[in-house]
């Protein structure tokens, strides 16, 4: 089995550039390309396993997606699409639900297998279904497939129970070609949602309010293929910032705006880490032991759930006791047992984890169970005595182009060992 080998070393130092946003933005914009016949070109998008799975999925639908070079992807979309997303592809990742809206908008029907992805808790699709039903879609779930059809998508007022990123994206891509105006209340405000709205606007959609809790979409008759660059990967950038908090040092991460990581930056400052905004990035510096602080995950602009395992890795060696509360997913603490194998003192109860900082972790063989948990175990290895092995690194590969290479560029001793 492949594994990451992590050895502690000197404090991190140097400069690295964040990759293009892949998992949280690139996947969604690849799906949105289905809304317009022609060739859509996405720049600043870095290959990861989830993107390759989406390429396969788009191929099954009838589109031809391929890499032009390392950071450019072309999506050729035909006039006619096959409105079915098969189980063997959809079951591998959650983001496959993003093809539902474009297929309904283009063909009036869709048959999409219930999506899979990381095992981090129940992520029901009720909000997607309720929003589409309000827009005139008839939906049923039969034999593990979402069966959806409509005569024509109609604008509607959609009030989300929770500012769900996925549901907001589904309404955006459906409403862009719907008849009349759609309004999303309690919409997600994440930068990736804003970037998707900007892409749709470039394609000819009429959208106002992206980045706020109320988004208005006036449907148009057709959209056009575009060429554009996607935003920098704030989760990868936040991972590297947390790595500096865990291992110490002085690093600069370019290609990202601190405004997209404001809550992460604020928490790091509370821990005693110096965070300095730069014109094209952020500088992070840590001397000495960090201070324990409480963390709770919330929708943007709150502390994102993707950063929670990374924060736990840093807090594992903090001075004091921290309470970490997970408000988004109900099974995201599965990695804690692995971190405790490394000598961490973490106890969980329901949605809370009590992290009592220890002076030093101990290298051990551990297993990644999802993307961010795997990255957190790598970060914990940077703060451990001795050598750590992180098994099942393919989970990390789904969201990071090459996390060991980014860390090595900052002086860390991390490598991938083939099985």
JOKABEL-V867447 format. One record per pair of residues at least 6 apart in sequence whose ideal C-beta (glycine too) atoms are under 7 Angstrom apart, sorted by the first residue. I is the first residue (numbers start at 1). J is the second residue. Records with the same first field share a line. If there is no record, write none. Layout:
I: J + J
This chain:
1: 391 + 419
2: 393 + 394 + 416 + 417 + 418 + 419
3: 389 + 390 + 391 + 393 + 417
4: 378 + 390 + 393 + 404 + 414 + 416
5: 387 + 389 + 415 + 417
6: 378 + 381 + 382 + 388 + 390 + 414
7: 387 + 413
8: 382 + 384 + 385
9: 411 + 412 + 413
10: 411
11: 247 + 248 + 249
12: 243 + 244 + 247 + 249 + 251 + 410 + 411 + 412
13: 249 + 250 + 251 + 410 + 411
14: 251 + 409 + 410 + 411
15: 252 + 254
16: 240 + 253 + 406 + 409 + 410
17: 254 + 255
18: 232 + 233 + 236 + 237 + 253 + 254 + 255 + 256
19: 46 + 233 + 236 + 401
20: 26 + 44 + 45 + 46 + 71 + 230 + 232 + 233
21: 192 + 230 + 231 + 232 + 233
22: 45 + 46 + 48 + 51 + 233 + 401
23: 48 + 50 + 398 + 399
24: 192 + 235
25: 192 + 195 + 230 + 231
26: 42 + 45 + 51 + 230
27: 50 + 51 + 54 + 95 + 98
28: 95 + 98 + 169 + 192 + 196
29: 42 + 196 + 199 + 230
30: 54 + 58 + 65 + 75
31: 98 + 99 + 102
32: 102 + 173 + 196 + 199 + 200
33: 40 + 75 + 77
34: 61 + 63 + 77 + 81 + 99 + 102 + 103 + 106
35: 102 + 105 + 106 + 173 + 176 + 177 + 203 + 223
36: 77 + 203 + 223 + 224 + 225
37: 77 + 78 + 79
38: 77 + 224 + 225
39: 74 + 75 + 76 + 225
40: 75 + 77 + 225 + 226
41: 72 + 74 + 227
42: 72 + 73 + 228 + 230
43: 71 + 72 + 228 + 229
44: 71 + 229 + 230
45: 71 + 73 + 230
46: 71 + 401
47: 67 + 401
48: 397 + 398 + 399 + 400 + 401
49: 394 + 397 + 398
50: 93 + 95 + 398 + 399
53: 89 + 92 + 93
54: 95
55: 65
56: 89
57: 85 + 89 + 90 + 96 + 99
58: 65 + 75
59: 65
60: 82 + 85 + 86 + 89
61: 81 + 82 + 85 + 99
62: 78 + 80 + 81 + 82
63: 75 + 76 + 77 + 78
64: 76
65: 73 + 74 + 75
66: 74
67: 73
68: 74
77: 225
81: 103 + 106 + 107
83: 103 + 107 + 109 + 110 + 111
84: 111
85: 96 + 99 + 112 + 113
86: 113
87: 113 + 144
89: 96
90: 96 + 112 + 113 + 115 + 116
91: 113 + 116
92: 116
93: 115 + 116 + 117
94: 115 + 116 + 117 + 123
96: 115
97: 112 + 115 + 125 + 128 + 166
98: 169
99: 112
100: 110 + 112 + 146 + 148 + 170
101: 170 + 173 + 174
102: 173
103: 110
104: 110 + 137 + 148 + 150 + 153 + 174
105: 153 + 173 + 174 + 176 + 177
108: 149 + 150 + 151
109: 148 + 149
110: 148
111: 145 + 147
112: 145 + 146
113: 144 + 145
114: 141 + 144 + 146
118: 370 + 371
119: 331 + 369 + 370
120: 329 + 331 + 332 + 370
121: 329 + 330 + 331 + 332
122: 330
127: 160 + 161 + 164 + 167
128: 166 + 167 + 170
129: 139
131: 158 + 167 + 170 + 171
132: 139 + 148 + 174
133: 139
134: 156 + 158
135: 153 + 154 + 156 + 174 + 178
136: 150 + 152 + 153 + 154
137: 148 + 150
138: 148 + 149 + 150
139: 146 + 147 + 148
140: 147
152: 179
153: 174 + 177 + 178 + 179
154: 178 + 179 + 180
155: 175 + 178 + 179 + 180 + 181 + 182 + 219
156: 182
157: 183 + 185
158: 171 + 182 + 183 + 184 + 185
159: 185 + 186
160: 167 + 184 + 185 + 186 + 187
163: 186 + 187 + 188 + 189 + 299
164: 188
165: 188 + 190 + 192 + 193
168: 184 + 187 + 188 + 193
169: 193 + 196
171: 182 + 184
172: 196 + 197 + 200 + 217
175: 182 + 217 + 219
176: 200 + 205 + 217 + 219 + 220 + 223
177: 219 + 220 + 223
178: 219
179: 219
180: 219
181: 216 + 217 + 218
182: 217
183: 214 + 216
184: 214 + 215
185: 214
186: 213
187: 213 + 214 + 215
188: 299 + 300
189: 211 + 212 + 213 + 300 + 301
190: 300
191: 231 + 234 + 260
192: 231
193: 210
194: 210 + 211
195: 230 + 231
197: 207 + 210
199: 226 + 228
200: 207
201: 207
202: 226 + 228
203: 223 + 224 + 226
204: 220 + 223 + 224
205: 217 + 220 + 223
206: 217 + 218 + 220
207: 215 + 217
208: 216
209: 215 + 216
232: 255 + 256
234: 256 + 260 + 261
235: 306
236: 400
237: 253 + 256 + 261
238: 261 + 264 + 307 + 310
239: 310 + 375
240: 251 + 253 + 406
241: 253 + 264 + 268 + 282 + 284
242: 310 + 311 + 313 + 314 + 379
243: 379 + 382 + 407
244: 251 + 284 + 286
245: 268 + 271 + 273 + 286 + 290 + 314
246: 313 + 314 + 379 + 380 + 382 + 383
247: 382 + 383 + 412
248: 286 + 287
249: 286
250: 285
251: 284 + 410
252: 278 + 281 + 283
253: 281 + 282
254: 280 + 281
255: 280 + 281
256: 281 + 282
258: 265 + 277 + 282
262: 301
263: 301 + 302 + 303
264: 303 + 307
265: 275 + 282
267: 293 + 295 + 303 + 311
268: 275 + 284
269: 275
270: 293
271: 290 + 291 + 293 + 318
272: 290 + 291
273: 284 + 286 + 290
274: 285
275: 282 + 284
276: 282 + 283
289: 318 + 319
290: 314 + 318 + 319
291: 318 + 319 + 320
292: 315 + 318 + 319 + 320 + 321 + 322 + 357
293: 322
294: 322 + 323
295: 303 + 308 + 311 + 322 + 324
296: 303 + 325 + 327
297: 303 + 304 + 305 + 308 + 325 + 326 + 327 + 328
298: 327
305: 326 + 328 + 329 + 332
306: 372
308: 324 + 326 + 332
309: 335 + 372 + 373 + 376
310: 372 + 375 + 376 + 379
311: 324
312: 324 + 339 + 346 + 353 + 355 + 376
313: 376 + 379 + 380
314: 379
315: 322 + 355 + 357
316: 339 + 344 + 346 + 355 + 357 + 358 + 361 + 380
317: 357 + 358 + 359 + 360 + 361 + 383
318: 357
319: 357
320: 357
321: 354 + 355 + 356 + 357
322: 355
323: 352 + 354
324: 353 + 355
325: 351 + 352
326: 332 + 333 + 351
327: 351
333: 348 + 353
334: 369 + 373
335: 369 + 373 + 376 + 377
336: 346 + 348 + 353
338: 366 + 367 + 377
339: 346 + 377 + 380
340: 346
341: 364 + 366
342: 361 + 362 + 363 + 364 + 366 + 380 + 384 + 388
343: 358 + 361 + 362
344: 358 + 361
345: 356 + 358
346: 353 + 354 + 355
347: 354
360: 384 + 385
361: 380 + 383 + 384
362: 384 + 385 + 386
363: 381 + 384 + 385 + 386 + 387 + 388
364: 388
365: 389 + 391
366: 377 + 388 + 390 + 391
367: 391 + 392
368: 374 + 377 + 390 + 391 + 392 + 393 + 395 + 396
369: 395
370: 395
371: 395 + 396 + 398 + 399
374: 390 + 393 + 395 + 396
375: 396 + 400 + 403
377: 390
378: 390 + 403 + 414
381: 388 + 390
382: 412
393: 416
396: 403
404: 414 + 415 + 416
407: 414
408: 414
